């Protein structure tokens, strides 16, 4: 009986970990101007963008990275950026951290 409970507990934990790791990050879309990231207190991201998220009027800042784009090619011009929030951020008083999935020049 103890062996069965141990197996059940192990399987339950395994399925829980799989479920948690499959959870999707929030997808965001916002407009703004990409700038090169300089020395900051938070030190993550390659670039930063100041802009507004869809349906939000406040200016926000986001640290950016991208596996698909050279963000330097889009610096200092208005862009529409879409991507996923990276889990575990913000830290050290920094902004949300976005993995850029798409960029459009409006």
C-alpha positions in Angstrom: 0.0 0.0 0.0 2.8 2.4 0.8 4.4 1.7 -2.6 1.2 2.6 -4.4 0.8 5.9 -2.5 4.4 6.7 -3.3 3.9 6.1 -7.0 0.7 8.1 -7.0 2.4 11.0 -5.2 5.4 10.9 -7.7 3.1 10.8 -10.7 1.0 13.7 -9.3 4.1 15.8 -8.7 5.4 15.0 -12.2 2.1 16.0 -13.9 2.0 19.2 -11.8 5.4 20.2 -12.9 4.6 19.5 -16.6 1.4 21.6 -16.2 3.2 24.5 -14.6 6.0 24.5 -17.2 3.5 24.6 -20.1 1.8 27.7 -18.8 1.9 30.5 -21.4 3.5 33.8 -20.7 1.4 36.9 -21.3 1.6 38.2 -24.9 1.8 42.0 -25.1 1.6 44.6 -27.9 2.7 48.2 -27.6 3.9 51.2 -29.6 7.0 53.2 -28.8 10.6 54.1 -29.7 13.4 51.5 -29.2 16.6 52.8 -27.6 19.9 51.1 -26.9 20.1 50.0 -23.2 22.9 51.8 -21.3 24.2 51.0 -17.9 21.2 50.4 -15.5 20.6 49.1 -12.0 18.8 46.0 -13.4 21.2 44.9 -16.2 18.9 42.7 -18.4 17.8 43.2 -22.0 19.7 44.6 -24.9 17.4 47.5 -25.6 14.6 49.4 -24.0 11.4 50.9 -25.3 9.3 53.7 -24.0 5.7 53.4 -25.2 2.1 52.5 -24.6 0.5 49.1 -24.4 -2.6 48.6 -26.5 -5.6 50.2 -24.7 -3.4 51.9 -22.1 -2.7 55.6 -22.1 0.2 55.7 -19.6 3.8 55.6 -21.0 5.6 52.4 -19.9 9.1 51.2 -20.3 10.1 47.6 -21.2 13.5 46.0 -21.4 13.7 44.1 -24.6 15.5 41.1 -26.2 14.8 39.2 -29.4 15.9 36.0 -30.9 14.4 36.9 -34.3 15.4 40.6 -34.9 18.4 42.9 -34.6 16.6 45.5 -32.5 19.3 48.0 -33.3 17.9 48.2 -36.9 14.7 49.7 -35.5 16.2 52.3 -33.1 14.9 55.8 -32.8 11.8 55.4 -34.9 8.2 54.6 -33.9 7.5 50.9 -34.0 4.7 48.5 -33.0 6.3 45.6 -31.0 4.7 42.3 -29.9 6.2 39.6 -27.7 6.0 37.6 -24.5 6.7 38.8 -21.0 9.6 36.8 -19.6 8.9 35.1 -16.3 10.8 36.2 -13.2 10.9 39.9 -14.1 11.0 42.8 -13.2 13.9 42.7 -10.7 16.0 45.3 -9.0 13.5 48.0 -9.7 13.7 47.5 -13.5 10.9 47.2 -16.0 9.0 44.2 -17.4 11.2 42.1 -19.7 9.9 41.2 -23.2 11.1 38.7 -25.7 10.2 40.5 -29.0 8.4 38.2 -31.4 7.3 40.8 -34.1 8.1 44.4 -35.0 6.1 46.6 -37.4 6.8 50.1 -38.5 3.4 51.8 -38.5 
